[in-house]
Amino acid sequence: MEVVLVYPQIPHNTGCAARLTAATGLRLHLVEPLGFSLEDRYLKRAGLDYWPQVELVVHENWHAAAEFLSATSERPLAQRLRLFSARGGTSLFETEFDEDSVLLFGSEGDGLPAALLDEHGAQRVYIPIQPGVRSLNLANVVCLGVYTALVRAGCPLPVNDGGYTAHPQAAMDVRPAGRVRGPS
């Protein structure tokens, strides 16, 4: 499973998503343009000392991300996409997910690009909310979406007995920009 943030704007939300992907062992993709620098102190702070465990791939645009993601499974990318949107689709709790699903989340201000939503309308996913509430916080949606997708796909969840042992590099000053892997 892959987690993709398309044009994220708020470093704290992206840092929270990075921490989540470290906790679940998933790869985090960021699609540029970003609304912040990968050197941003708030981004680093939100990810805490988990940056050594984040597999981070930055793509210069959606086309580059789609090309990269297409190579991560034998199934066509269009079948694997799940586009999270506050505006219609299938409830998260009724959506089918697979081990190779690609979870797409849009920017905090604009959501996913209209062209993506139009092209893949059948793969839209929403989280039910009360009328009068515009949307949920991106970090919350990513967390709820990832764990729900893992369970619905039958993926094993991380084993946690309540204990904590720091990663060997946790005390190092690992910065998000130093974790970038992949095409960018």
C-alpha positions in Angstrom: 0.0 0.0 0.0 1.2 3.5 -0.8 0.3 6.9 0.8 0.4 9.9 -1.5 -0.1 13.5 -0.6 -0.8 15.7 -3.6 0.3 19.3 -3.2 0.3 19.3 0.6 0.4 22.9 2.1 0.8 22.5 5.9 4.0 21.0 7.2 2.4 19.8 10.4 -0.1 17.6 8.5 2.7 16.1 6.3 4.8 15.5 9.4 1.9 13.6 11.0 1.5 11.6 7.8 5.2 10.8 7.9 5.0 9.6 11.5 2.0 7.4 10.5 3.8 5.8 7.6 6.8 5.1 9.9 4.4 3.4 12.3 2.7 1.3 9.6 5.8 0.6 7.5 4.3 2.3 4.4 6.0 4.5 1.9 5.0 8.2 1.8 4.9 10.1 -1.5 4.7 13.8 -1.8 3.7 15.4 -5.1 5.1 18.9 -5.7 4.6 21.8 -5.5 4.7 21.6 -1.7 3.5 24.5 0.4 6.7 24.3 2.6 10.3 23.3 2.5 11.5 19.9 3.4 13.8 21.7 5.8 10.8 23.3 7.6 11.2 22.9 11.4 7.5 22.3 11.9 7.6 19.4 9.4 10.5 17.9 11.3 8.9 18.5 14.7 5.6 16.8 13.6 7.5 13.7 12.5 9.4 13.8 15.8 12.4 11.4 15.9 10.8 8.9 13.5 12.3 10.4 10.3 14.9 7.6 10.1 12.0 5.2 9.6 10.2 7.2 6.9 10.6 6.0 3.3 9.9 9.3 1.6 9.6 9.8 -2.2 9.1 13.3 -3.6 7.8 13.6 -7.2 8.0 16.8 -9.2 4.4 16.4 -10.5 1.5 14.0 -10.6 2.7 12.5 -13.9 6.0 11.6 -12.4 4.3 10.1 -9.4 1.9 8.0 -11.5 4.8 6.7 -13.6 6.7 5.6 -10.4 3.6 4.1 -8.8 2.7 2.2 -12.0 5.8 0.2 -11.5 5.1 -0.9 -8.0 2.4 -3.5 -8.9 1.4 -5.7 -11.8 -2.2 -4.3 -11.6 -2.9 -1.1 -13.5 -2.6 2.1 -11.4 -6.1 3.2 -12.3 -7.5 0.1 -10.6 -5.4 0.7 -7.4 -6.2 4.3 -6.8 -8.4 5.5 -4.0 -8.9 9.2 -4.1 -10.0 10.7 -0.8 -12.3 13.6 -1.2 -14.8 15.5 1.0 -17.0 15.7 -2.1 -18.7 12.4 -2.9 -17.8 8.9 -3.8 -18.1 5.8 -1.7 -17.9 5.8 2.1 -14.5 4.8 3.5 -16.3 2.1 5.4 -17.8 0.6 2.3 -14.8 0.9 0.0 -12.7 -2.1 -1.0 -9.0 -2.0 -0.6 -6.2 -4.3 -1.7 -2.6 -4.7 -0.5 -1.4 -2.7 -3.5 -3.9 0.2 -3.1 -2.6 3.7 -3.6 -4.3 6.2 -1.2 -4.4 9.7 -2.6 -5.0 12.7 -0.4 -5.2 16.3 -1.7 -4.0 19.6 -0.3 -5.6 21.1 2.7 -7.1 24.1 0.8 -8.1 22.6 -2.5 -8.3 18.8 -2.1 -7.3 16.7 -5.1 -7.1 18.3 -8.5 -10.4 18.3 -10.4 -8.8 16.5 -13.4 -7.8 13.6 -11.2 -11.2 13.4 -9.5 -12.9 13.5 -12.9 -10.7 10.9 -14.5 -11.0 8.5 -11.5 -14.5 9.4 -10.2 -15.4 5.8 -9.5 -12.5 5.5 -7.0 -13.5 8.5 -4.9 -13.6 7.8 -1.1 -15.2 10.0 1.5 -15.4 9.9 5.3 -19.0 10.5 6.6 -19.3 13.8 8.4 -22.2 15.9 9.7 -23.9 18.5 7.5 -22.4 22.0 8.0 -18.9 20.6 8.5 -16.8 21.4 5.3 -14.1 18.8 5.9 -11.8 17.0 8.3 -8.1 17.7 9.0 -5.8 16.1 6.5 -3.7 14.4 9.1 -6.8 12.8 10.7 -8.1 11.7 7.3 -4.8 10.1 6.4 -4.7 8.2 9.7 -8.2 7.0 9.5 -7.9 6.1 5.8 -4.6 4.2 6.2 -5.7 2.0 9.1 -9.1 1.4 7.6 -7.6 0.5 4.3 -5.0 -1.9 5.9 -7.8 -3.7 7.9 -10.2 -3.9 4.9 -7.4 -5.2 2.7 -6.5 -7.9 5.2 -3.0 -6.6 5.7 -1.3 -7.5 8.9 -1.1 -4.6 11.3 2.1 -3.8 13.1 2.6 -5.8 16.3 2.7 -3.6 19.3 2.8 -4.9 22.9 2.7 -1.4 24.4 6.5 -1.2 24.8 8.8 1.2 23.1 12.4 0.8 22.0 13.9 3.8 20.1 15.1 3.3 16.6 19.0 3.2 16.6 19.0 6.5 14.7 16.3 8.2 16.7 18.8 10.4 18.6 20.4 11.6 15.4 19.3 14.9 13.8 17.7 13.3 10.8 15.8 15.8 8.7 13.0 15.1 6.3 15.0 16.3 3.3 17.7 13.7 4.2 15.1 10.9 3.8 14.0 11.6 0.2 14.4 8.6 -2.0 13.3 8.1 -5.6 13.0 10.1 -8.7 13.2 13.7 -7.4 
